[in-house]
Amino acid sequence: MTRDVTASDPARSLPKAFGGGAVIGILGGLIGLGGAEFRLPLLIGLFRFAALEAVILNKATSLVVVASALPFRAGTVPFGLIAAHWPIVLNLLAGSLLGAWVGAGWATRLKSQTLYKVIAVLLVAIAGVLVFGHDATAGQPLLTGSAQLVVGIIAGFVTGVVASLLGVAGGELLIPTLVLLFGADIKLAGSLSLAVSLPTMLVGFTRYSRDRSFSVLGRNRAFLLVMAAGSIAGTFMGGLLLGVVPDAVLLPALAVILLVSAVKVRRHA
């Protein structure tokens, strides 16, 4: 039987876990993400988990959030509409499933110091995507036919690698891809992104389960469950606040948070 170490480490108290999960969930919900990009620096900085352990805990929490987000959004984007766009989902999955497996393999072989550096670089890159890609509007597909198919697979692969390395859902990359490459509107893109993210994250999670660091879930079971509950509550609240906070203020603020988080994670190296 594994021992839950939460009680023995004040930095990992359950109220902090719920509050941290809720705050990050609100930030993620405001921009249509699971919040994993913001949760990862919190796990490393505030809760003092090692890089790979933080990635695995982040992915476990993100799985819960992504799985619950699809039914939360069903009132606006019905499942039937998602199913009608199954070729797009399969196109991206063709690359993202392989990318998730490869990315998880890289993460488990990298030294912690190297992984800290990789995470910091990716956080900066995601900040750029949020600023320049998330505010894109729907229009005509950038490419069509075989060119669209090939680029879709490549984009899916890159997203799968990033998702596994950071333990995130990958929506910050998938949503701009769906809007720009496939011409989907922003609301549909959010739900299609979740449909791609869920199986992609499951593949990466399965790959991580073969590494001994996976035992961090058993050692911190209560922490994980409480943070997941807080994340779901926060994501729901963030969705309600979405119509109040303008993108012109929100997106730059979130980008700054990511950049600050990248600096903090980089210092661990």
C-alpha positions in Angstrom: 0.0 0.0 0.0 1.3 3.5 -0.9 1.4 6.2 1.8 -0.2 9.6 1.2 2.5 12.1 1.9 0.3 15.2 1.9 -0.2 15.3 5.6 3.6 15.2 6.2 4.4 18.1 3.9 2.8 21.5 5.0 3.4 22.9 1.5 1.0 20.3 0.1 -2.0 21.0 2.3 -5.4 20.1 1.0 -6.8 23.6 1.3 -3.9 24.9 -0.8 -4.5 22.1 -3.3 -8.2 23.0 -3.7 -7.5 26.7 -3.8 -4.7 26.4 -6.3 -6.7 24.1 -8.5 -9.7 26.5 -8.4 -7.6 29.6 -9.2 -5.9 27.9 -12.1 -9.2 26.4 -13.3 -10.7 29.9 -13.4 -7.8 31.2 -15.5 -8.1 28.2 -17.8 -11.9 28.4 -18.1 -11.7 32.0 -19.1 -9.8 31.2 -22.3 -11.3 27.8 -23.0 -8.4 25.7 -21.6 -8.1 23.2 -18.8 -5.6 25.4 -17.0 -2.8 22.9 -17.0 -0.2 25.4 -18.3 -0.7 27.5 -15.2 -1.1 24.5 -12.8 2.4 23.1 -13.8 4.4 26.0 -12.4 2.3 25.9 -9.3 3.0 22.2 -8.7 6.7 22.8 -9.1 7.1 26.2 -7.3 4.4 26.2 -4.5 4.0 22.5 -3.9 7.6 21.6 -4.5 7.2 18.5 -6.8 10.1 17.4 -9.0 9.6 18.2 -12.7 8.5 14.8 -13.9 6.3 14.2 -10.9 4.7 17.6 -11.5 4.1 16.7 -15.2 2.4 13.4 -14.2 0.2 15.0 -11.5 -0.7 17.8 -14.0 -1.7 15.3 -16.6 -3.9 13.3 -14.2 -5.7 16.5 -13.1 -6.0 17.7 -16.7 -7.6 14.4 -17.7 -10.4 15.0 -15.1 -10.9 18.6 -16.3 -11.0 17.8 -20.0 -13.4 14.8 -19.5 -15.8 17.1 -17.6 -15.4 20.1 -19.9 -17.1 18.3 -22.9 -20.4 17.8 -21.2 -20.2 21.3 -19.6 -20.0 22.7 -23.1 -22.7 20.4 -24.6 -25.4 23.0 -24.1 -23.6 25.4 -26.5 -21.8 22.9 -28.7 -23.9 19.6 -28.9 -22.2 16.3 -29.3 -23.9 15.8 -32.6 -22.1 18.8 -34.0 -18.8 17.4 -32.8 -19.5 14.1 -34.3 -20.3 15.7 -37.7 -16.7 16.9 -37.8 -15.1 13.5 -37.1 -12.7 13.7 -40.1 -11.0 16.7 -38.6 -10.7 15.0 -35.2 -9.2 11.8 -36.8 -6.8 13.9 -38.9 -5.3 15.6 -35.8 -5.4 12.4 -33.8 -3.3 10.6 -36.5 -0.4 12.8 -35.4 -1.2 13.6 -31.8 -1.4 10.0 -30.5 2.1 9.2 -31.8 3.3 12.6 -30.6 1.9 11.9 -27.1 3.7 8.6 -26.9 7.0 10.0 -28.1 6.8 13.1 -25.9 6.1 11.0 -22.8 9.1 8.8 -23.6 11.4 11.8 -23.9 10.1 13.3 -20.6 10.9 10.1 -18.7 14.4 9.9 -20.1 15.3 13.6 -19.6 17.2 14.7 -16.4 15.1 16.9 -14.1 17.3 19.9 -14.8 16.9 19.5 -18.5 13.1 19.0 -18.2 12.9 22.3 -16.2 14.6 24.1 -19.0 12.3 22.5 -21.7 9.2 23.4 -19.6 10.3 27.0 -19.3 10.9 27.3 -23.1 7.5 25.7 -23.9 5.7 28.1 -21.4 7.2 31.1 -23.3 6.1 29.6 -26.6 2.6 29.0 -25.3 2.4 32.6 -24.1 3.1 33.7 -27.7 0.4 31.3 -29.0 -2.1 32.8 -26.6 -1.4 36.4 -27.6 -1.1 35.9 -31.4 -3.3 32.8 -32.0 -6.1 32.6 -29.5 -7.8 35.7 -30.7 -8.0 34.5 -34.3 -11.5 34.5 -35.9 -13.0 31.8 -38.0 -12.8 32.0 -41.7 -11.8 29.9 -44.8 -9.5 27.0 -44.2 -5.9 27.9 -44.8 -5.3 24.7 -46.8 -7.5 22.0 -48.4 -7.1 18.5 -49.7 -3.9 16.5 -49.2 -2.0 19.5 -48.0 -4.4 20.1 -45.2 -4.3 16.4 -44.3 -0.5 16.4 -44.1 -0.2 19.7 -42.1 -3.0 18.5 -39.8 -1.0 15.3 -39.0 2.2 17.4 -38.3 0.3 19.9 -36.2 -1.3 17.0 -34.2 2.1 15.4 -33.7 3.6 18.6 -32.3 0.6 19.1 -30.1 0.9 15.5 -28.8 4.6 16.0 -27.9 4.0 19.3 -26.1 1.0 17.9 -24.3 3.0 14.9 -22.9 6.1 17.0 -22.0 4.0 19.5 -20.0 1.1 17.3 -18.9 -1.4 19.6 -20.6 -4.4 19.1 -22.8 -2.8 21.0 -25.8 -5.8 23.2 -26.4 -3.7 26.3 -26.7 -2.1 24.8 -29.8 -5.1 22.8 -31.1 -7.6 25.7 -31.0 -5.6 28.0 -33.3 -4.9 25.1 -35.6 -8.6 24.3 -35.9 -9.5 27.9 -36.5 -6.8 28.7 -39.0 -6.1 25.4 -40.7 -9.7 24.0 -40.8 -11.7 27.2 -40.6 -13.7 26.2 -37.5 -15.5 28.9 -35.4 -14.0 29.5 -32.0 -16.7 27.7 -30.0 -16.7 24.6 -32.2 -12.9 24.6 -32.2 -12.9 24.5 -28.3 -15.0 21.4 -28.2 -13.2 19.7 -31.1 -10.0 20.4 -29.3 -11.3 18.6 -26.2 -12.3 15.6 -28.4 -8.7 15.4 -29.7 -7.1 16.1 -26.3 -8.8 13.4 -24.3 -7.5 10.3 -26.2 -4.1 12.1 -26.7 -3.7 12.6 -23.0 -4.7 9.0 -22.3 -2.0 7.7 -24.6 0.6 9.9 -22.8 -0.7 8.9 -19.4 -0.4 5.2 -20.4 3.2 5.8 -21.4 4.0 7.6 -18.1 2.5 4.6 -16.2 5.5 2.5 -17.2 7.9 4.9 -15.4 8.6 4.6 -11.6 7.8 8.3 -11.2 4.1 7.3 -11.8 4.0 6.3 -8.1 3.7 10.0 -7.3 -0.1 9.6 -7.9 -0.4 6.9 -5.2 1.7 8.8 -2.7 -0.3 11.9 -3.1 -3.8 10.5 -3.7 -5.7 12.9 -1.5 -3.8 15.9 -2.9 -4.6 14.9 -6.5 -8.3 14.3 -5.8 -8.7 17.7 -4.0 -6.8 19.6 -6.7 -8.9 18.0 -9.4 -12.1 19.0 -7.6 -10.9 22.5 -7.3 -9.9 22.6 -10.9 -13.3 21.5 -12.1 -15.0 24.1 -9.9 -12.7 26.8 -11.1 -13.1 25.9 -14.8 -16.9 26.1 -14.4 -16.6 29.5 -12.7 -14.2 30.7 -15.4 -16.7 29.8 -18.0 -19.3 32.0 -16.3 -16.9 34.9 -16.1 -15.9 34.6 -19.7 -18.5 37.2 -20.9 -17.4 39.7 -18.3 -13.6 40.0 -18.9 -12.7 41.4 -22.3 -10.0 39.5 -24.4 -8.1 42.8 -24.8 -7.3 42.7 -21.1 -7.4 39.0 -20.4 -5.0 37.6 -23.0 -2.1 39.9 -22.3 -2.5 39.3 -18.5 -2.5 35.5 -19.0 0.6 35.8 -21.2 2.4 37.7 -18.5 1.5 35.0 -16.0 2.9 32.4 -18.2 6.1 34.3 -18.7 6.6 34.8 -15.0 5.9 31.1 -14.5 8.5 30.3 -17.0 11.1 32.4 -15.2 10.2 30.6 -11.9 10.4 27.2 -13.4 13.7 28.1 -15.1 15.3 29.0 -11.8 14.7 25.5 -10.6 17.3 24.4 -13.2 
